[in-house]
Amino acid sequence: MNFKRIIYVIFCNLVIYKTPFQKEKVCNVPFIIHLYLYKMKNLLLIAFTSILFFSCSNKQDMALFNANKAIAQDFLGTYVSPTNFELFKSMLDENIEHQSPMYGSGMVGYEQVLEQGNFYMSNFSEVTFEDARWLPGVNEETLQADGSVRVYGTWKGTSIATGKKFSVDSYHYFVVKDGKILQSGDFFDATGMVMAVRADEEATE
């Protein structure tokens, strides 16, 4: 079968006729070839439909992620100089569960999160959050985007008390409900950060 004949057979199977019986008559090639191509066409249609379905589902998940990402960005932005404690407080769900970065603290609640925010906002200036890489969180079972948000970045700033600067890499996650932070976590060397900016006399004791 030459090249032109092959093209004609494929055209017959994929475009003109609906069943292998019709194609055998008109295209004048063995029925088994038509049957094979007929099945291949159906498999391709199923594959295309599946890809289209999962693509649409993924777009819906990413839309939720993008909305929650904007909220998380505003929330982290309250720590950046000039800080905004009132906005920070207003964005917290009163039932928040937060993973504290402080050694031994574990999961803490609303009041402890307020204390943590007030501590950092009151004791540091020129604070920036740099090289941020925002990523979608995923469901642990399906591994599909679930609307949660995570971010890697580097905090930099200056101690108001000593004038010493700090730079610390960090990871944060956020679960948003009704526009507020319901779950969150901070992972960075909080103790090392505080040690790095303390007064020299304290460091030599």
N, CA and C atoms as a LAMMPS dump frame, in Angstrom:
ITEM: TIMESTEP
0
ITEM: NUMBER OF ATOMS
615
ITEM: BOX BOUNDS ff ff ff
-5.0000000000000000e+02 5.0000000000000000e+02
-5.0000000000000000e+02 5.0000000000000000e+02
-5.0000000000000000e+02 5.0000000000000000e+02
ITEM: ATOMS id mol type element x y z
1 1 1 N 0.862 -1.2 0
2 1 2 C 0 0 0
3 1 3 C 0.894 1.244 0
4 2 1 N 0.765 2.095 -1.05
5 2 2 C 1.619 3.258 -1.133
6 2 3 C 1.141 4.373 -0.202
7 3 1 N 1.932 5.452 -0.168
8 3 2 C 1.663 6.546 0.774
9 3 3 C 0.307 7.2 0.525
10 4 1 N -0.034 7.445 -0.746
11 4 2 C -1.315 8.082 -1.057
12 4 3 C -2.48 7.213 -0.599
13 5 1 N -2.314 5.894 -0.785
14 5 2 C -3.368 4.963 -0.37
15 5 3 C -3.567 4.987 1.145
16 6 1 N -2.467 5.059 1.869
17 6 2 C -2.542 5.113 3.345
18 6 3 C -3.298 6.363 3.791
19 7 1 N -2.965 7.506 3.182
20 7 2 C -3.64 8.767 3.532
21 7 3 C -5.131 8.659 3.244
22 8 1 N -5.48 8.056 2.124
23 8 2 C -6.889 7.913 1.75
24 8 3 C -7.637 7.045 2.756
25 9 1 N -7.026 5.931 3.19
26 9 2 C -7.661 5.033 4.164
27 9 3 C -7.903 5.759 5.488
28 10 1 N -6.893 6.49 5.944
29 10 2 C -7.045 7.234 7.21
30 10 3 C -8.159 8.262 7.079
31 11 1 N -8.196 8.962 5.935
32 11 2 C -9.239 9.969 5.716
33 11 3 C -10.623 9.336 5.747
34 12 1 N -10.771 8.195 5.115
35 12 2 C -12.058 7.486 5.109
36 12 3 C -12.493 7.14 6.522
37 13 1 N -11.542 6.664 7.334
38 13 2 C -11.874 6.195 8.679
39 13 3 C -12.164 7.331 9.651
40 14 1 N -11.428 8.392 9.53
41 14 2 C -11.547 9.455 10.535
42 14 3 C -12.551 10.534 10.154
43 15 1 N -12.878 10.652 8.874
44 15 2 C -13.679 11.807 8.459
45 15 3 C -15.023 11.421 7.855
46 16 1 N -15.035 10.522 6.847
47 16 2 C -16.228 10.382 6.013
48 16 3 C -17.272 9.452 6.597
49 17 1 N -16.897 8.208 6.906
50 17 2 C -17.91 7.198 7.209
51 17 3 C -17.914 6.821 8.684
52 18 1 N -19.089 6.431 9.144
53 18 2 C -19.291 6.23 10.572
54 18 3 C -18.953 4.82 11.05
55 19 1 N -19.119 3.793 10.197
56 19 2 C -18.92 2.416 10.633
57 19 3 C -17.927 1.711 9.726
58 20 1 N -17.265 0.646 10.252
59 20 2 C -16.322 -0.114 9.428
60 20 3 C -16.975 -0.726 8.208
61 21 1 N -18.255 -1.096 8.269
62 21 2 C -18.947 -1.713 7.14
63 21 3 C -19.052 -0.746 5.968
64 22 1 N -19.403 0.501 6.246
65 22 2 C -19.476 1.51 5.188
66 22 3 C -18.103 1.751 4.566
67 23 1 N -17.088 1.754 5.393
68 23 2 C -15.754 2.076 4.907
69 23 3 C -15.19 0.983 4.016
70 24 1 N -15.471 -0.288 4.354
71 24 2 C -14.942 -1.384 3.551
72 24 3 C -15.474 -1.313 2.122
73 25 1 N -16.725 -0.936 2.012
74 25 2 C -17.344 -0.843 0.69
75 25 3 C -16.718 0.274 -0.146
76 26 1 N -16.603 1.456 0.461
77 26 2 C -16.214 2.631 -0.303
78 26 3 C -14.7 2.75 -0.443
79 27 1 N -13.977 2.504 0.653
80 27 2 C -12.534 2.709 0.634
81 27 3 C -11.791 1.515 0.033
82 28 1 N -12.481 0.358 -0.081
83 28 2 C -11.904 -0.804 -0.747
84 28 3 C -10.622 -1.304 -0.073
85 29 1 N -10.649 -1.424 1.228
86 29 2 C -9.545 -2.022 1.979
87 29 3 C -10.124 -3.033 2.935
88 30 1 N -9.318 -3.981 3.447
89 30 2 C -9.839 -5.035 4.318
90 30 3 C -10.592 -4.496 5.517
91 31 1 N -11.627 -5.237 5.886
92 31 2 C -12.471 -4.844 7.025
93 31 3 C -11.671 -4.723 8.316
94 32 1 N -10.695 -5.595 8.542
95 32 2 C -9.944 -5.597 9.795
96 32 3 C -9.171 -4.296 9.997
97 33 1 N -8.69 -3.723 8.892
98 33 2 C -7.975 -2.443 8.999
99 33 3 C -8.938 -1.346 9.419
100 34 1 N -10.125 -1.331 8.81
101 34 2 C -11.13 -0.339 9.187
102 34 3 C -11.531 -0.491 10.652
103 35 1 N -11.69 -1.737 11.071
104 35 2 C -12.1 -1.977 12.456
105 35 3 C -11.051 -1.468 13.432
106 36 1 N -9.798 -1.708 13.098
107 36 2 C -8.701 -1.241 13.96
108 36 3 C -8.689 0.287 14.058
109 37 1 N -8.786 0.936 12.897
110 37 2 C -8.78 2.397 12.899
111 37 3 C -10.024 2.967 13.568
112 38 1 N -11.139 2.277 13.425
113 38 2 C -12.389 2.71 14.052
114 38 3 C -12.246 2.706 15.574
115 39 1 N -11.642 1.628 16.085
116 39 2 C -11.433 1.545 17.54
117 39 3 C -10.442 2.603 18.015
118 40 1 N -9.4 2.833 17.226
119 40 2 C -8.414 3.842 17.59
120 40 3 C -9.044 5.222 17.659
121 41 1 N -9.948 5.507 16.718
122 41 2 C -10.621 6.806 16.716
123 41 3 C -11.439 6.988 17.986
124 42 1 N -12.151 5.927 18.407
125 42 2 C -12.955 5.998 19.628
126 42 3 C -12.093 6.197 20.863
127 43 1 N -10.947 5.501 20.893
128 43 2 C -10.034 5.656 22.027
129 43 3 C -9.483 7.077 22.099
130 44 1 N -9.174 7.65 20.936
131 44 2 C -8.68 9.025 20.908
132 44 3 C -9.737 10.009 21.389
133 45 1 N -10.986 9.767 21.014
134 45 2 C -12.072 10.638 21.466
135 45 3 C -12.248 10.56 22.973
136 46 1 N -12.152 9.346 23.538
137 46 2 C -12.271 9.168 24.988
138 46 3 C -11.124 9.88 25.704
139 47 1 N -9.912 9.703 25.169
140 47 2 C -8.745 10.343 25.776
141 47 3 C -8.874 11.858 25.75
142 48 1 N -9.309 12.392 24.613
143 48 2 C -9.468 13.847 24.487
144 48 3 C -10.519 14.372 25.465
145 49 1 N -11.635 13.662 25.599
146 49 2 C -12.694 14.069 26.527
147 49 3 C -12.194 14.062 27.962
148 50 1 N -11.401 13.044 28.334
149 50 2 C -10.861 12.95 29.684
150 50 3 C -9.915 14.094 29.983
151 51 1 N -9.045 14.396 29.022
152 51 2 C -8.106 15.505 29.207
153 51 3 C -8.849 16.82 29.367
154 52 1 N -9.88 17.02 28.556
155 52 2 C -10.666 18.252 28.633
156 52 3 C -11.352 18.372 29.983
157 53 1 N -11.889 17.264 30.497
158 53 2 C -12.584 17.265 31.79
159 53 3 C -11.639 17.621 32.923
160 54 1 N -10.478 16.959 32.967
161 54 2 C -9.531 17.225 34.043
162 54 3 C -8.929 18.611 33.932
163 55 1 N -8.789 19.107 32.718
164 55 2 C -8.277 20.458 32.527
165 55 3 C -9.242 21.487 33.096
166 56 1 N -10.533 21.293 32.855
167 56 2 C -11.547 22.212 33.396
168 56 3 C -11.58 22.15 34.912
169 57 1 N -11.47 20.96 35.472
170 57 2 C -11.48 20.81 36.93
171 57 3 C -10.295 21.531 37.538
172 58 1 N -9.128 21.403 36.901
173 58 2 C -7.928 22.033 37.415
174 58 3 C -8.042 23.545 37.393
175 59 1 N -8.683 24.088 36.342
176 59 2 C -8.863 25.532 36.267
177 59 3 C -9.727 26.033 37.404
178 60 1 N -10.746 25.288 37.798
179 60 2 C -11.599 25.681 38.915
180 60 3 C -10.808 25.713 40.21
181 61 1 N -9.96 24.692 40.43
182 61 2 C -9.128 24.648 41.624
183 61 3 C -8.152 25.821 41.658
184 62 1 N -7.549 26.147 40.518
185 62 2 C -6.592 27.237 40.465
186 62 3 C -7.259 28.58 40.683
187 63 1 N -8.507 28.713 40.282
188 63 2 C -9.232 29.959 40.523
189 63 3 C -9.389 30.179 42.021
190 64 1 N -9.71 29.117 42.759
191 64 2 C -9.831 29.213 44.214
192 64 3 C -8.477 29.517 44.828
193 65 1 N -7.439 28.846 44.333
194 65 2 C -6.087 29.106 44.83
195 65 3 C -5.699 30.565 44.628
196 66 1 N -5.96 31.102 43.441
197 66 2 C -5.578 32.49 43.157
198 66 3 C -6.305 33.475 44.06
199 67 1 N -7.573 33.194 44.353
200 67 2 C -8.333 34.066 45.256
201 67 3 C -7.755 34.018 46.668
202 68 1 N -7.457 32.808 47.141
203 68 2 C -6.904 32.655 48.49
204 68 3 C -5.458 33.14 48.573
205 69 1 N -4.743 33.008 47.47
206 69 2 C -3.368 33.516 47.423
207 69 3 C -3.343 35.028 47.661
208 70 1 N -4.278 35.746 47.046
209 70 2 C -4.345 37.201 47.226
210 70 3 C -4.587 37.552 48.694
211 71 1 N -5.432 36.762 49.365
212 71 2 C -5.698 36.986 50.792
213 71 3 C -4.435 36.717 51.606
214 72 1 N -3.758 35.606 51.31
215 72 2 C -2.534 35.257 52.032
216 72 3 C -1.44 36.308 51.817
217 73 1 N -1.36 36.837 50.605
218 73 2 C -0.367 37.881 50.326
219 73 3 C -0.653 39.132 51.152
220 74 1 N -1.922 39.51 51.243
221 74 2 C -2.29 40.67 52.06
222 74 3 C -1.97 40.409 53.529
223 75 1 N -2.216 39.168 53.963
224 75 2 C -1.975 38.824 55.371
225 75 3 C -0.482 38.91 55.7
226 76 1 N 0.362 38.277 54.894
227 76 2 C 1.801 38.364 55.142
228 76 3 C 2.299 39.795 55.006
229 77 1 N 1.646 40.542 54.125
230 77 2 C 2.044 41.931 53.913
231 77 3 C 1.873 42.803 55.137
232 78 1 N 1.045 42.37 56.104
233 78 2 C 0.873 43.164 57.319
234 78 3 C 2.135 43.178 58.172
235 79 1 N 3.021 42.195 57.976
236 79 2 C 4.294 42.145 58.704
237 79 3 C 5.353 43.038 58.072
238 80 1 N 5.161 43.344 56.786
239 80 2 C 6.144 44.15 56.05
240 80 3 C 6.023 45.611 56.469
241 81 1 N 7.152 46.269 56.625
242 81 2 C 7.151 47.681 57.04
243 81 3 C 6.582 48.567 55.92
244 82 1 N 5.693 49.519 56.251
245 82 2 C 5.119 49.748 57.586
246 82 3 C 4.065 48.687 57.923
247 83 1 N 4.149 48.153 59.124
248 83 2 C 3.268 47.056 59.525
249 83 3 C 1.832 47.555 59.744
250 84 1 N 0.904 46.59 59.803
251 84 2 C -0.508 46.944 59.974
252 84 3 C -1.165 45.911 60.883
253 85 1 N -1.053 46.13 62.187
254 85 2 C -1.556 45.15 63.147
255 85 3 C -3.077 45.026 63.092
256 86 1 N -3.778 46.118 62.877
257 86 2 C -5.25 46.063 62.854
258 86 3 C -5.752 45.231 61.673
259 87 1 N -5.128 45.385 60.518
260 87 2 C -5.497 44.557 59.377
261 87 3 C -5.149 43.102 59.651
262 88 1 N -3.988 42.868 60.222
263 88 2 C -3.557 41.521 60.608
264 88 3 C -4.613 40.86 61.499
265 89 1 N -5.054 41.572 62.505
266 89 2 C -6.041 41.043 63.447
267 89 3 C -7.37 40.763 62.756
268 90 1 N -7.79 41.648 61.871
269 90 2 C -9.087 41.504 61.199
270 90 3 C -9.121 40.326 60.232
271 91 1 N -7.966 39.862 59.801
272 91 2 C -7.91 38.778 58.828
273 91 3 C -7.836 37.391 59.463
274 92 1 N -7.793 37.349 60.793
275 92 2 C -7.706 36.076 61.505
276 92 3 C -9.094 35.555 61.863
277 93 1 N -9.335 34.287 61.585
278 93 2 C -10.528 33.622 62.103
279 93 3 C -10.3 33.352 63.586
280 94 1 N -11.297 33.608 64.425
281 94 2 C -11.114 33.431 65.869
282 94 3 C -10.876 31.978 66.259
283 95 1 N -11.169 31.053 65.359
284 95 2 C -10.918 29.63 65.618
285 95 3 C -9.636 29.146 64.943
286 96 1 N -8.738 30.049 64.655
287 96 2 C -7.516 29.703 63.932
288 96 3 C -6.685 28.666 64.683
289 97 1 N -6.083 27.78 63.91
290 97 2 C -5.091 26.828 64.417
291 97 3 C -3.783 27.145 63.707
292 98 1 N -2.783 27.518 64.51
293 98 2 C -1.538 28.009 63.918
294 98 3 C -0.341 27.237 64.449
295 99 1 N 0.518 26.801 63.522
296 99 2 C 1.769 26.153 63.901
297 99 3 C 2.809 27.237 64.16
298 100 1 N 3.179 27.383 65.435
299 100 2 C 4.136 28.432 65.81
300 100 3 C 5.557 28.044 65.421
301 101 1 N 6.385 29.037 65.052
302 101 2 C 7.786 28.734 64.731
303 101 3 C 8.663 28.624 65.978
304 102 1 N 8.133 29.004 67.139
305 102 2 C 8.92 28.999 68.369
306 102 3 C 9.098 27.58 68.895
307 103 1 N 10.292 27.272 69.335
308 103 2 C 10.617 25.927 69.822
309 103 3 C 9.686 25.526 70.978
310 104 1 N 9.068 24.344 70.824
311 104 2 C 8.236 23.799 71.884
312 104 3 C 6.82 24.335 71.949
313 105 1 N 6.478 25.293 71.093
314 105 2 C 5.14 25.901 71.174
315 105 3 C 4.074 25.036 70.507
316 106 1 N 4.405 24.41 69.398
317 106 2 C 3.437 23.572 68.697
318 106 3 C 2.29 24.381 68.112
319 107 1 N 1.086 23.791 68.136
320 107 2 C -0.092 24.464 67.614
321 107 3 C -0.636 25.447 68.652
322 108 1 N -0.948 26.657 68.212
323 108 2 C -1.476 27.688 69.114
324 108 3 C -2.761 28.259 68.532
325 109 1 N -3.472 29.051 69.356
326 109 2 C -4.756 29.605 68.949
327 109 3 C -4.723 31.102 68.719
328 110 1 N -5.909 31.679 68.704
329 110 2 C -6.104 33.079 68.323
330 110 3 C -5.274 34.049 69.159
331 111 1 N -5.343 33.964 70.473
332 111 2 C -4.646 34.916 71.337
333 111 3 C -3.13 34.828 71.159
334 112 1 N -2.62 33.609 71.033
335 112 2 C -1.176 33.436 70.855
336 112 3 C -0.716 33.98 69.501
337 113 1 N -1.568 33.85 68.481
338 113 2 C -1.216 34.398 67.167
339 113 3 C -1.152 35.923 67.231
340 114 1 N -2.084 36.523 67.966
341 114 2 C -2.048 37.981 68.138
342 114 3 C -0.773 38.413 68.861
343 115 1 N -0.387 37.657 69.872
344 115 2 C 0.846 37.975 70.609
345 115 3 C 2.063 37.867 69.7
346 116 1 N 2.071 36.831 68.879
347 116 2 C 3.194 36.643 67.961
348 116 3 C 3.277 37.798 66.972
349 117 1 N 2.133 38.168 66.388
350 117 2 C 2.127 39.278 65.439
351 117 3 C 2.585 40.568 66.074
352 118 1 N 2.103 40.839 67.276
353 118 2 C 2.476 42.07 67.976
354 118 3 C 3.969 42.092 68.292
355 119 1 N 4.533 40.925 68.661
356 119 2 C 5.964 40.849 68.975
357 119 3 C 6.808 41.239 67.775
358 120 1 N 6.537 40.627 66.623
359 120 2 C 7.359 40.899 65.443
360 120 3 C 7.149 42.315 64.921
361 121 1 N 5.907 42.778 64.961
362 121 2 C 5.635 44.107 64.435
363 121 3 C 6.174 45.216 65.329
364 122 1 N 6.304 44.936 66.614
365 122 2 C 6.757 45.953 67.572
366 122 3 C 8.271 46 67.727
367 123 1 N 8.958 44.941 67.364
368 123 2 C 10.39 44.845 67.662
369 123 3 C 11.309 44.909 66.441
370 124 1 N 10.722 44.976 65.231
371 124 2 C 11.561 44.994 64.041
372 124 3 C 11.077 46.054 63.049
373 125 1 N 12.014 46.628 62.334
374 125 2 C 11.702 47.641 61.319
375 125 3 C 12.363 47.253 60.005
376 126 1 N 12.052 48.017 58.953
377 126 2 C 12.609 47.769 57.616
378 126 3 C 12.402 46.323 57.18
379 127 1 N 11.264 45.769 57.549
380 127 2 C 10.994 44.358 57.28
381 127 3 C 10.513 44.168 55.836
382 128 1 N 11.107 43.182 55.17
383 128 2 C 10.696 42.832 53.806
384 128 3 C 10.543 41.311 53.704
385 129 1 N 9.743 40.886 52.735
386 129 2 C 9.603 39.466 52.434
387 129 3 C 9.991 39.298 50.971
388 130 1 N 11.149 38.674 50.727
389 130 2 C 11.735 38.665 49.39
390 130 3 C 11.771 37.255 48.787
391 131 1 N 11.916 37.237 47.46
392 131 2 C 12.029 35.979 46.695
393 131 3 C 10.873 35.02 46.999
394 132 1 N 9.681 35.565 47.09
395 132 2 C 8.511 34.74 47.414
396 132 3 C 8.154 33.809 46.26
397 133 1 N 7.909 32.539 46.589
398 133 2 C 7.462 31.546 45.607
399 133 3 C 6.148 30.961 46.107
400 134 1 N 5.061 31.399 45.506
401 134 2 C 3.723 30.998 45.921
402 134 3 C 3.291 29.739 45.178
403 135 1 N 2.784 28.769 45.924
404 135 2 C 2.402 27.485 45.341
405 135 3 C 1.055 27.03 45.895
406 136 1 N 0.295 26.258 45.112
407 136 2 C -0.973 25.735 45.626
408 136 3 C -0.753 24.562 46.566
409 137 1 N -1.562 24.502 47.631
410 137 2 C -1.57 23.325 48.484
411 137 3 C -2.403 22.241 47.825
412 138 1 N -2.188 20.994 48.229
413 138 2 C -2.913 19.887 47.609
414 138 3 C -3.573 19.012 48.656
415 139 1 N -4.649 18.339 48.247
416 139 2 C -5.31 17.359 49.091
417 139 3 C -4.39 16.153 49.265
418 140 1 N -4.241 15.681 50.499
419 140 2 C -3.286 14.606 50.771
420 140 3 C -3.671 13.295 50.099
421 141 1 N -4.955 13.085 49.837
422 141 2 C -5.402 11.826 49.241
423 141 3 C -5.418 11.891 47.707
424 142 1 N -5.97 12.975 47.165
425 142 2 C -6.105 13.074 45.704
426 142 3 C -4.91 13.742 45.036
427 143 1 N -4.118 14.477 45.82
428 143 2 C -2.98 15.249 45.303
429 143 3 C -3.417 16.321 44.307
430 144 1 N -4.69 16.733 44.413
431 144 2 C -5.222 17.811 43.581
432 144 3 C -5.243 19.116 44.395
433 145 1 N -5.089 20.24 43.699
434 145 2 C -5.128 21.54 44.375
435 145 3 C -6.432 21.685 45.146
436 146 1 N -6.339 22.102 46.424
437 146 2 C -7.526 22.175 47.282
438 146 3 C -7.861 23.593 47.734
439 147 1 N -7.179 24.588 47.163
440 147 2 C -7.467 25.977 47.516
441 147 3 C -6.564 26.535 48.594
442 148 1 N -5.827 25.681 49.294
443 148 2 C -4.9 26.178 50.306
444 148 3 C -3.673 26.776 49.614
445 149 1 N -2.889 27.516 50.4
446 149 2 C -1.779 28.287 49.841
447 149 3 C -0.515 28.023 50.647
448 150 1 N 0.608 27.94 49.954
449 150 2 C 1.89 27.844 50.643
450 150 3 C 2.89 28.744 49.943
451 151 1 N 3.915 29.144 50.688
452 151 2 C 4.886 30.078 50.123
453 151 3 C 6.25 29.889 50.79
454 152 1 N 7.277 30.001 49.957
455 152 2 C 8.654 30.041 50.432
456 152 3 C 9.183 31.452 50.192
457 153 1 N 10.024 31.935 51.097
458 153 2 C 10.593 33.254 50.911
459 153 3 C 11.63 33.565 51.963
460 154 1 N 12.142 34.783 51.937
461 154 2 C 13.178 35.218 52.873
462 154 3 C 12.756 36.508 53.552
463 155 1 N 12.7 36.465 54.885
464 155 2 C 12.414 37.657 55.676
465 155 3 C 13.713 38.398 55.978
466 156 1 N 13.673 39.717 55.817
467 156 2 C 14.816 40.556 56.172
468 156 3 C 14.314 41.757 56.961
469 157 1 N 15.142 42.244 57.879
470 157 2 C 14.74 43.401 58.666
471 157 3 C 15.81 43.804 59.657
472 158 1 N 15.437 44.715 60.54
473 158 2 C 16.374 45.273 61.514
474 158 3 C 15.733 45.298 62.898
475 159 1 N 16.514 44.911 63.91
476 159 2 C 16.03 44.985 65.281
477 159 3 C 15.961 46.444 65.719
478 160 1 N 14.817 46.863 66.241
479 160 2 C 14.667 48.247 66.717
480 160 3 C 15.557 48.484 67.925
481 161 1 N 15.723 47.488 68.783
482 161 2 C 16.481 47.64 70.028
483 161 3 C 17.987 47.719 69.798
484 162 1 N 18.527 46.932 68.869
485 162 2 C 19.984 46.855 68.702
486 162 3 C 20.488 47.399 67.368
487 163 1 N 19.586 47.559 66.406
488 163 2 C 20.011 48.022 65.088
489 163 3 C 20.629 46.927 64.24
490 164 1 N 20.668 45.709 64.747
491 164 2 C 21.237 44.599 63.988
492 164 3 C 20.236 44.07 62.965
493 165 1 N 20.782 43.611 61.847
494 165 2 C 19.927 43.115 60.773
495 165 3 C 19.812 41.594 60.838
496 166 1 N 18.723 41.088 60.259
497 166 2 C 18.532 39.641 60.18
498 166 3 C 18.075 39.27 58.77
499 167 1 N 18.3 38.024 58.431
500 167 2 C 17.818 37.444 57.176
501 167 3 C 17.552 35.971 57.45
502 168 1 N 16.305 35.532 57.239
503 168 2 C 15.95 34.154 57.558
504 168 3 C 15.009 33.587 56.5
505 169 1 N 15.342 32.405 56.003
506 169 2 C 14.48 31.716 55.038
507 169 3 C 13.284 31.107 55.766
508 170 1 N 12.135 31.078 55.093
509 170 2 C 10.931 30.604 55.773
510 170 3 C 9.988 29.889 54.815
511 171 1 N 9.066 29.152 55.435
512 171 2 C 7.976 28.486 54.713
513 171 3 C 6.7 28.746 55.503
514 172 1 N 5.617 29.07 54.797
515 172 2 C 4.331 29.338 55.444
516 172 3 C 3.213 28.635 54.675
517 173 1 N 2.183 28.215 55.393
518 173 2 C 0.991 27.679 54.713
519 173 3 C -0.254 28.348 55.282
520 174 1 N -1.309 28.404 54.454
521 174 2 C -2.55 29.071 54.843
522 174 3 C -3.758 28.297 54.325
523 175 1 N -4.755 28.155 55.18
524 175 2 C -6.067 27.652 54.78
525 175 3 C -7.052 28.788 55.031
526 176 1 N -7.769 29.182 53.996
527 176 2 C -8.662 30.345 54.076
528 176 3 C -10.113 29.88 54.087
529 177 1 N -10.906 30.5 54.952
530 177 2 C -12.346 30.227 54.999
531 177 3 C -13.095 31.545 55.136
532 178 1 N -14.021 31.79 54.216
533 178 2 C -14.818 33.029 54.23
534 178 3 C -13.939 34.27 54.288
535 179 1 N -12.823 34.237 53.57
536 179 2 C -11.955 35.406 53.482
537 179 3 C -11.009 35.604 54.642
538 180 1 N -10.997 34.652 55.604
539 180 2 C -10.118 34.799 56.764
540 180 3 C -9.211 33.576 56.921
541 181 1 N -8.115 33.761 57.643
542 181 2 C -7.14 32.694 57.839
543 181 3 C -7.636 31.764 58.945
544 182 1 N -7.971 30.532 58.547
545 182 2 C -8.48 29.539 59.496
546 182 3 C -7.364 28.636 60.028
547 183 1 N -6.431 28.309 59.173
548 183 2 C -5.275 27.503 59.57
549 183 3 C -4.024 28.112 58.953
550 184 1 N -2.922 28.048 59.685
551 184 2 C -1.675 28.59 59.153
552 184 3 C -0.497 27.964 59.882
553 185 1 N 0.667 28.155 59.311
554 185 2 C 1.872 27.638 59.937
555 185 3 C 3.089 28.416 59.488
556 186 1 N 4.012 28.647 60.422
557 186 2 C 5.275 29.322 60.126
558 186 3 C 6.414 28.358 60.426
559 187 1 N 7.317 28.228 59.474
560 187 2 C 8.468 27.36 59.661
561 187 3 C 9.735 28.135 59.306
562 188 1 N 10.475 28.553 60.332
563 188 2 C 11.762 29.211 60.154
564 188 3 C 12.491 29.174 61.497
565 189 1 N 13.753 29.536 61.494
566 189 2 C 14.561 29.494 62.711
567 189 3 C 14.296 30.749 63.536
568 190 1 N 13.156 30.75 64.241
569 190 2 C 12.779 31.925 65.027
570 190 3 C 13.774 32.196 66.156
571 191 1 N 14.221 31.139 66.833
572 191 2 C 15.179 31.31 67.929
573 191 3 C 16.501 31.863 67.402
574 192 1 N 16.987 31.318 66.286
575 192 2 C 18.229 31.809 65.695
576 192 3 C 18.108 33.251 65.246
577 193 1 N 16.941 33.632 64.767
578 193 2 C 16.709 35.01 64.335
579 193 3 C 16.822 35.971 65.518
580 194 1 N 16.19 35.615 66.631
581 194 2 C 16.241 36.467 67.827
582 194 3 C 17.665 36.531 68.373
583 195 1 N 18.37 35.407 68.351
584 195 2 C 19.758 35.366 68.835
585 195 3 C 20.664 36.258 67.97
586 196 1 N 20.396 36.292 66.688
587 196 2 C 21.251 37.035 65.77
588 196 3 C 21.176 38.538 65.982
589 197 1 N 20.07 39.034 66.497
590 197 2 C 19.903 40.491 66.627
591 197 3 C 20.001 40.986 68.071
592 198 1 N 20.285 40.088 69.018
593 198 2 C 20.355 40.546 70.403
594 198 3 C 21.623 41.364 70.635
595 199 1 N 21.631 42.109 71.742
596 199 2 C 22.752 43 72.059
597 199 3 C 24.033 42.199 72.279
598 200 1 N 25.18 42.821 72.006
599 200 2 C 26.464 42.126 72.11
600 200 3 C 26.728 41.628 73.517
601 201 1 N 26.388 42.416 74.543
602 201 2 C 26.65 41.982 75.922
603 201 3 C 25.84 40.74 76.277
604 202 1 N 24.627 40.641 75.694
605 202 2 C 23.814 39.462 75.933
606 202 3 C 24.419 38.253 75.25
607 203 1 N 25.005 38.453 74.1
608 203 2 C 25.567 37.35 73.327
609 203 3 C 26.817 36.769 73.974
610 204 1 N 27.534 37.58 74.786
611 204 2 C 28.786 37.113 75.402
612 204 3 C 28.566 36.516 76.771
613 205 1 N 27.366 36.622 77.328
614 205 2 C 27.1 36.088 78.673
615 205 3 C 27.135 34.553 78.671
